[in-house]
Amino acid sequence: MENKNIMQDLNDRRTHGNELIFKQNSLPINRFFALDNKTYEEGAIPAKYKELMGLVGSMVLRCNDCIIYHLKNCLELGCTQDELNEAMNIALVIGGSIVIPHLRYAYEALEQEKDSH
């Protein structure tokens, strides 16, 4: 087991990486980031459910950074453990057994978050 905090590690890497990206002042990249940000805002579908969908998509696509990003947002928006379990079960059903390592990673991050509070 690693001692580093999974969510904090992602936050640090993401912040640094975004600083490097935005320093380029690329209009197409900036537009994509703005579109991504707007997509998860409150709308006809509540932001909480959009983040759960983002979590499912990230698990099926097997992107650990994305999984942690959406998991963190889900927690901040008040998702319950039961809601997270059901969303991650949907990802497992859609993606199959190849999702299992990413399911483990998500639960490890959740355990760290629970232990840190």
C-alpha positions as CSV (number, residue, x, y, z in Angstrom):
1,M,0.0,0.0,0.0
2,E,1.2,3.5,-0.9
3,N,1.3,6.2,1.8
4,K,0.7,9.1,-0.6
5,N,-2.8,10.6,-0.6
6,I,-4.3,9.7,-3.9
7,M,-6.6,12.7,-4.1
8,Q,-4.1,15.2,-3.0
9,D,-1.5,13.8,-5.4
10,L,-3.9,14.2,-8.3
11,N,-4.8,17.8,-7.2
12,D,-1.1,18.8,-7.1
13,R,-0.3,17.2,-10.5
14,R,-3.5,18.6,-12.0
15,T,-2.8,22.1,-10.7
16,H,0.8,22.1,-12.0
17,G,-0.2,20.6,-15.3
18,N,-3.0,23.1,-15.9
19,E,-0.6,26.0,-15.1
20,L,1.7,24.7,-17.9
21,I,-1.3,24.3,-20.3
22,F,-2.8,27.7,-19.7
23,K,0.5,29.4,-20.0
24,Q,0.4,28.5,-23.7
25,N,-2.7,30.7,-24.2
26,S,-4.1,28.4,-26.8
27,L,-7.6,29.4,-27.8
28,P,-8.8,25.9,-28.9
29,I,-7.4,24.3,-25.7
30,N,-8.9,27.1,-23.5
31,R,-12.3,26.6,-25.3
32,F,-12.2,22.8,-24.6
33,F,-11.4,23.4,-20.9
34,A,-14.3,25.9,-20.7
35,L,-16.7,23.5,-22.4
36,D,-15.6,20.7,-20.1
37,N,-16.2,22.9,-17.0
38,K,-19.6,24.1,-18.2
39,T,-20.7,20.5,-18.9
40,Y,-20.7,19.6,-15.2
41,E,-22.5,22.7,-14.0
42,E,-26.1,22.6,-12.6
43,G,-28.7,22.3,-15.3
44,A,-31.7,20.1,-16.1
45,I,-29.5,17.3,-14.6
46,P,-28.1,18.2,-11.2
47,A,-24.3,18.6,-11.0
48,K,-24.2,15.7,-8.5
49,Y,-25.6,13.3,-11.1
50,K,-23.4,14.7,-13.9
51,E,-20.4,13.9,-11.7
52,L,-21.6,10.4,-11.1
53,M,-21.9,10.0,-14.9
54,G,-18.4,11.4,-15.3
55,L,-17.2,8.8,-12.7
56,V,-18.9,6.0,-14.6
57,G,-17.4,7.1,-17.9
58,S,-14.0,7.5,-16.4
59,M,-14.1,4.0,-15.0
60,V,-15.2,2.5,-18.3
61,L,-12.4,4.4,-20.1
62,R,-10.0,3.3,-17.4
63,C,-8.5,6.8,-16.6
64,N,-7.4,6.8,-12.9
65,D,-6.8,10.5,-12.9
66,C,-10.3,11.1,-14.2
67,I,-11.8,8.6,-11.7
68,I,-10.2,10.5,-8.8
69,Y,-11.2,13.9,-10.2
70,H,-14.9,12.9,-10.5
71,L,-14.8,10.9,-7.2
72,K,-13.5,14.0,-5.4
73,N,-16.3,16.2,-7.0
74,C,-18.9,13.6,-6.1
75,L,-17.9,13.7,-2.5
76,E,-17.9,17.5,-2.5
77,L,-21.4,17.5,-4.0
78,G,-22.6,15.2,-1.2
79,C,-22.8,11.8,-3.0
80,T,-23.5,9.0,-0.5
81,Q,-21.5,5.8,-0.3
82,D,-24.6,4.0,-1.7
83,E,-24.7,6.3,-4.7
84,L,-21.0,5.8,-5.4
85,N,-21.4,2.1,-5.0
86,E,-24.3,2.0,-7.5
87,A,-22.5,4.2,-10.0
88,M,-19.3,2.1,-9.8
89,N,-21.4,-1.0,-10.2
90,I,-22.8,0.4,-13.4
91,A,-19.2,1.1,-14.6
92,L,-18.3,-2.5,-13.8
93,V,-21.3,-3.9,-15.7
94,I,-20.7,-1.7,-18.7
95,G,-16.9,-2.2,-18.8
96,G,-16.6,-5.7,-17.5
97,S,-13.7,-7.2,-15.5
98,I,-11.1,-4.9,-17.0
99,V,-12.6,-2.2,-14.8
100,I,-11.8,-4.1,-11.6
101,P,-8.3,-2.6,-11.1
102,H,-9.8,0.9,-11.4
103,L,-12.6,-0.1,-9.0
104,R,-9.9,-1.1,-6.5
105,Y,-8.1,2.3,-7.0
106,A,-11.3,4.2,-6.5
107,Y,-12.1,2.4,-3.2
108,E,-8.5,2.9,-2.0
109,A,-8.9,6.6,-2.6
110,L,-12.3,6.6,-0.8
111,E,-10.7,4.7,2.1
112,Q,-8.0,7.4,2.4
113,E,-10.5,10.2,2.3
114,K,-12.6,8.5,5.0
115,D,-9.4,8.0,7.2
116,S,-8.3,11.6,6.8
117,H,-11.6,12.9,8.2
